[in-house]
Amino acid sequence: MPEELVGEVTHFYARPMVAAVFVLTGDIQVGDRLRFAGYTTDFDARVESLQEERQPINLAGPGQSVGVQVPQRARVGDRVFKIT
């Protein structure tokens, strides 16, 4: 499966299981499939919802920081890839 780097995890919130992702290139939208990869992290997640400043959005582009709900713990510095 081809994938492209789209962002990096900047924070992780354990209670709602949300990763804060800074979008570096490309875009992330609801319905995309993302792979979170790092030293001890490697899992896929489908984007069910995106939030910016606690407001729901459908599309995030470069320079935006968004919250993505994840099924597992993500760590600061993990890379985020879009599976195409």
C-alpha positions in Angstrom: 0.0 0.0 0.0 1.5 3.3 -1.0 1.6 6.0 1.7 2.7 9.6 2.0 3.9 11.6 5.0 1.3 14.1 6.0 2.0 15.1 9.6 3.5 14.6 13.0 2.0 13.9 16.4 2.6 16.9 18.7 0.5 15.8 21.7 -1.6 12.8 22.9 -4.7 13.1 25.2 -5.2 9.8 27.0 -8.8 10.2 28.2 -10.5 10.9 24.9 -7.8 8.9 23.0 -7.0 11.8 20.7 -3.7 12.6 18.9 -2.9 16.2 18.1 -1.4 16.1 14.6 0.4 19.0 12.9 -0.2 18.7 9.1 3.1 19.1 7.3 2.2 18.4 3.7 -0.9 17.3 1.7 -4.2 17.2 3.5 -6.2 15.0 6.0 -9.9 14.6 5.6 -12.7 12.6 7.3 -12.7 9.1 5.8 -8.9 9.0 5.2 -6.9 6.0 6.5 -3.8 7.1 8.4 -0.8 5.1 9.7 0.9 6.3 12.9 4.5 5.2 13.1 7.3 5.8 15.5 9.9 4.0 17.6 7.3 2.0 19.5 4.2 2.9 17.6 2.7 1.3 14.4 -1.0 1.2 13.8 -3.6 2.3 11.3 -6.7 4.4 12.0 -9.6 5.6 9.9 -10.4 9.3 10.4 -13.9 9.4 11.9 -13.8 13.1 12.8 -11.3 16.0 12.8 -11.3 18.9 15.2 -9.5 22.2 15.2 -9.8 24.4 18.3 -12.6 22.0 19.5 -14.6 22.7 16.4 -15.4 19.9 13.9 -13.9 20.3 10.4 -13.9 18.1 7.3 -10.5 19.0 5.8 -7.1 20.0 7.2 -4.2 21.3 5.2 -0.5 22.2 5.7 0.1 24.3 8.8 -3.0 23.2 10.7 -3.0 21.4 14.0 -5.9 19.0 14.4 -7.2 16.4 16.8 -7.7 12.9 15.4 -9.4 10.1 17.5 -7.1 7.1 17.6 -7.6 3.5 18.8 -4.2 3.3 20.6 -1.6 5.5 22.3 0.3 7.8 20.0 3.5 9.4 21.1 5.0 12.9 20.5 7.1 12.8 17.4 5.3 9.9 15.7 5.0 10.4 12.0 1.6 10.3 10.4 1.2 8.8 6.9 -1.9 8.8 4.6 -2.5 5.4 3.1 -3.5 6.0 -0.6 
